[in-house]
Amino acid sequence: MITVLEVIKKTTDFLNVKGVESPRLNAELIVGHALGLKRMQLYLQFERPLSEGELEKIRPLVRRRGQREPVQYILGETEFAGLRIKVDRRALIPRPETELLVELVCARLPNPPTRILDLGTGTGAIALALAKHYPEASVTALDVSADALALAKENEKFCALDGRVSWLESSWFQALPPESQFDLVIANPPYLSTEETAQAHPEIREHEPATALTGSAPDGLGDLCHILSSADRHLASGGLLALETGIAQHAALIRQATECGFAHVESVRDLTGRDRFLFASRG
């Protein structure tokens, strides 16, 4: 009979041929998930023979990864800012860059915000992370996709944060009352250019929702510029606008933010040294 270690090795070889990055890690995650074991538990059972029933659980998951479906979708969840977040094709997979955005925002707010708005919430990861970090804050999260909002609401229960976020189906600010004001407006909008999307890995290009990836203009700036031009009316005095952006867009975005009357505009790099985040405030 084939052992756990032999299955991991065979899966690693298969995924390597299919062009999957970090094939050994992916193999361990998939095999462990199918067997209901964490990686450390898996290591302790390397020599254990697998039954045919166990192999039948592993095979379809390996095939899916070989077809370049993201491993997070196969596992059904990912880690984000200390939370376990459910993920599937209804929304974009939360990235480490977005987790860094949350960290940077929290570091830039000397006083806890009382009203927070998350635009294009997707899985709800940003809204839920901020709701956990600021338990006294009123958090509102918007998304134009009813499917994404359904997933976000599932995550609210999954993270044991029931009732902490108000969810609203909306294209950016459209469904908000005109008088609504927030101390923090945060967004990770679609910002890839058409060319960047076409060149992305199959995991991204073929499996994640295109509307969450590619901006409303070919250069990827459309949604970002719309948010910049509309955010001021919904920012309270001293409020902060925080955006995740593309890496070649900051010159245009800084110019737009200045034209929109923001008093303070800051461009911040990600951990790879590339321009990734834009912060703007009213004063």
N, C-alpha and C positions, 0 to 999 in steps of 0.2 A: 504494500500500500504506500501511497505517496505521503510524505510528511509535510508539516507546515513549512519548514525551511525550503524544501524542494519546490513547493507551490510558489513561494515568494521568489525564488530564483527563476523559475520558468516565467512567472508573470513579469519580472524585471526585464528579462530578455525580450519578451513579446512587446512590452511597452517601449523599450529602447528602439526596436525595429520600427515602431510606429511613430517615432520622433517625439515621444513624450519627454518633457524635461523632468529631471530627478526621478527616473523610473523606479529605483529601489524604494525611495520614500513613498511614491505612489502605490507601489505593490504592497508595502507593509500596511499603509492606511486602508487599502481596499480589502485585503485579506482579514485584517483585524476587524474592520467594520462588519464583514460578512459573518465572522465567527463571534461577534459580540465581545471582542477583546481589545483592551488598550495596548499600545505598542510594547510597553514593558511586560505586560502579561503574555504578549505574543512571543517575545524573546525567550520567556521561560518555558515555552511549549514547542520550540523549534523541532524537536524530534518526535512529536506526537503524530501518529498516522491520522489522516483525515478520512472520514466516511464519505460514501458517494453522495449522501444528502448534503454534507458540508461543501463538497466540491460543486454541487449544483447551485448553491447559493453564491459561490465565488465567481463562476464562469460568466454569467451575464454582466456582472459589474466590471469585470476585466474587459469584456467586449466593448462596453460603453466607453471605457477610458481609451481603449484602442482606437475608437472612432473620434477621439479628441474631445469628448464631453468633459467639462471641467470636473475635477475630482470633488470639488465642494458640492456640486449638484448630485453626484453619486452618493456622497456621504450624507447629504441632506442638511448639513449645517456647517457653520464656520465660527471662529472666534473673532470677537470685535470688542475692543475696549473693556475686557473683562466679562463680556456677555457671550452666551452661546446663541447664535442667530440662525434660524431656519432659512435655507436658501433653496430656490428652484428657478425654473425658467421664467417665472413671472417678474423677476427683478434682477438687476445687476448684482454681482457678487461684491460685497464690501471689501475694499482693498486696504493694505497697510497705510497707503497715502491718506486715505480718508480717516483712518484711526488717528494718524498724526494731526490731521486738521482739527479733530476734536480736542486733542491734547494742547495744541497751540491756542485754540480759542479759550480754553479754560485758564491757560497761563496769562492771557491778555485781559481777563476780566477781574479786576481787583475786588469788585463787589458782585455777589451772586445776582444774575439777571432774574427778573420776576416774570418776564414774558419772552418766550423763545419761539421762533418760527423756523421750521425745517422745510425747505422747498425741494420738491422732487424726491420724496422720502424713500422710495423704493422698498427695501426690506424693512425700513423703519429703524435701521441701525443707529444713525446719527441721533434721531429724536429720542430713542430709548436710552442711549448712552448718556445724553445730556439730562434726561429725566432722572436717571439714577444719580448722576453727579450733583444735580441741583434739585433735591427732593421738594423744595418749596416752590419751584418755578411752575408756571403754567406753560405747557408745551403744546404747540399746534404743528401738525405735519400735513403737508399737501402733496398730492400726486395726481397727475392727469389719468393715470391707469387705474381702473377699478380692480384689476387683478393684483397689481402691486400693493394697493391699499389693503386688500384682503389678506395678503401675506404679512403685511406690517401689523395688522390687528392680531393675526395668529402669533406673531413674535411678541406682542405685548403680553399675551398670556404665557407664552413659552418662557419669557424672561421674568415672570412673576411681577410685572409692573402694571397690572390691570388698572385701568382708569387714570393712568398718569398722562396719557397723550390724547389730544382731540384730533381725530383724523378727518380730512376733508378732501373730496375729489375736486381738483381744480387745476387749470392750466396756469402755473405760476401764481400770481396774486389775484387772478380773475374772480374767484368766488369769495374773497375776503371782504368784509364790510369796509367801506372806504375809510372809516375813522379808526380802524384797528392799528395799533402801534405795538412795536416790539423792541426790547432792549438788545436782542440778538436775532439777526436773520442769517441763516447759514444754508449753503447749498453746494451740492456736488452735481451740477447739471451736465447734460451731454455736451462734450467739448471736443471730441475727436473730429478732425476734418474727414471729408469723404475719402481722401487718399489714405489717411492713417487707418481708417476702418478697413479699407480694402487690403492693407498690408498687415493687419493684425493677425495674431496666432489663430488657428482654427477654433480653439476653445472660446475665444472672444467673438470672432467674426461669424461663426456658424451656430453658436449656442446661446449667447447672451442676447437679451432684447435689443434690437437695433435702435429703437427710439431712446434708449437710455445711454447709448454710446455716441451717436453722431449728432452734432449740433444742427440747428434749423437752417444754417447757412453752410455752404461748401467748405469754408475755412474753419468751421467749428465755433465761431464767435457769436452766432446769432442769439442763442439762449443766454449766454453770459452778458451780452450787451443789453438785452431786454431786462434782465434782472437789475443791472446797474441803473438803467434809466427809470425803473419803476420802484426801486427799493426805498428811495429817500422818503416817500410819502408814508411809508409804513415803519420807519425807524423813529423811535423816541429820541429825544434830545440826548446826545452822547452815546446813542446806540451804535452797535458794531455790525457791519456786514462782512461775512467771511465766506470766501469762495474757493473751491478747488478748480483748477484751470489746466489747460494744456500748457506745454513747456515752451511754446514759441509765441505766446499770445500776450505777454505782459506789457509790451510797449503800447499796443493798441488799447488794452484794458485800462492801463494807468491814464492814458489820454482821455478815454471815455469817462472814467471816474472823476477826473478833474473837471471835465466839461459838465458833468452832472452835479457839481457843486460840493463834492465830498471834501471835507477840510483836511483829513489825514488819509493818505493812501500808502500802503506798505506792501511790497512784494517780498515773499518769503520762499526760500528754496526747500525742496524735500531732502531726504537723507542721501540722495544720489547727487545733490548739488545742482539740481535743475529747478528753474522757476516753476512753482507749482501752486502757491496759495496767494490770494490777494485779500487784504484786509482794508476796509474803508470805514470811516466814521464821520458823523456829522459835526463833531466838535467836542 
